[in-house]
Amino acid sequence: MRIAKNIKSVTDIIPNNVKLVAVSKTKSINLIESAYRAGQRDFGENKVQELVNKFENLPKDINWHMIGHLQRNKVKYIAPFIYLIQSVDSLRLLIEINKQGIKNNRVINVLVQMDISNDETKFGFSYQEFEELINKNEIKTLKNICIKGMMGMASFTKDENKIKDEFYSLHKFYKKHKKFLNLEILSMGMSGDFKIAINCNSNLIRLGSSIFGDR
Ligand SMILES: *Cc1c(COP(=O)(O)O)cnc(C)c1O
């Protein structure tokens, strides 16, 4: 009941073109089922083992998003079913995802994670590294991945102007590459900052605590 209400209060205020991914990391199968019954189909997880376990125990029409740092040796476990890997932070990881895509005879959709904050702990490409990445010949040979867009996390701060600057600059960079690379998804915004992110043209928000409560 509470979860259904939380989902509704978000979907009521976000534009139609913005997709809500419910971040269910650490949350039980039961809680995810409540969200599912409320109509939610996109869920995000950040640990491979937990993701695989939930995939196996929940309805098969769920779209699973990997949103956490992904080790290359674990790609094989999620490759058969993952809907979108949002957290690609190296060429070596892209190459491994492509290899597992070939093995599973599917094209795996990914977002490139962009490092837009000054937080030391966050992963991702700088703007310059992204441009080096897409200019590499090797990237053009990877036929079993599809780069759908970019994901970014703002700094962990209460300074809304700083968060806005970071989202604004990522949107600008996304727009610069959108056409040529055929990008569709700009994933920005979590429970604390999704309204700012949507104002900066995010079209995918990843909400955990505002849907499921504190972790
Ligand atoms: C945990 C997490 C979220 C959700 O965070 P909330 O603040 O609970 O909404 C979103 N994105 C990523 C990458 C996360 O790790």
Ligand as a Chemical Component Dictionary entry (heavy atoms), coordinates in Angstrom:
data_LIG
# 
_chem_comp.id                   LIG 
_chem_comp.type                 NON-POLYMER 
_chem_comp.pdbx_formal_charge   0 
_chem_comp.three_letter_code    LIG 
# 
loop_
_chem_comp_atom.comp_id 
_chem_comp_atom.atom_id 
_chem_comp_atom.alt_atom_id 
_chem_comp_atom.type_symbol 
_chem_comp_atom.charge 
_chem_comp_atom.model_Cartn_x 
_chem_comp_atom.model_Cartn_y 
_chem_comp_atom.model_Cartn_z 
_chem_comp_atom.pdbx_ordinal 
LIG C1 C1 C 0 21.289 3.554 -4.665 1  
LIG C2 C2 C 0 21.306 4.223 -5.972 2  
LIG C3 C3 C 0 20.224 5.012 -6.405 3  
LIG C4 C4 C 0 19.002 5.296 -5.552 4  
LIG O1 O1 O 0 19.332 6.132 -4.501 5  
LIG P1 P1 P 0 18.162 6.804 -3.577 6  
LIG O2 O2 O 0 18.841 7.972 -2.984 7  
LIG O3 O3 O 0 17.779 5.759 -2.589 8  
LIG O4 O4 O 0 17.058 7.168 -4.479 9  
LIG C5 C5 C 0 20.293 5.575 -7.665 10 
LIG N1 N1 N 0 21.356 5.383 -8.475 11 
LIG C6 C6 C 0 22.413 4.638 -8.102 12 
LIG C7 C7 C 0 23.546 4.472 -9.058 13 
LIG C8 C8 C 0 22.426 4.044 -6.846 14 
LIG O5 O5 O 0 23.496 3.326 -6.472 15 
# 
loop_
_chem_comp_bond.comp_id 
_chem_comp_bond.atom_id_1 
_chem_comp_bond.atom_id_2 
_chem_comp_bond.value_order 
_chem_comp_bond.pdbx_ordinal 
LIG C1 C2 SING 1  
LIG C2 C3 SING 2  
LIG C2 C8 DOUB 3  
LIG C3 C4 SING 4  
LIG C3 C5 DOUB 5  
LIG C4 O1 SING 6  
LIG O1 P1 SING 7  
LIG P1 O2 DOUB 8  
LIG P1 O3 SING 9  
LIG P1 O4 SING 10 
LIG C5 N1 SING 11 
LIG N1 C6 DOUB 12 
LIG C6 C7 SING 13 
LIG C6 C8 SING 14 
LIG C8 O5 SING 15 
# 
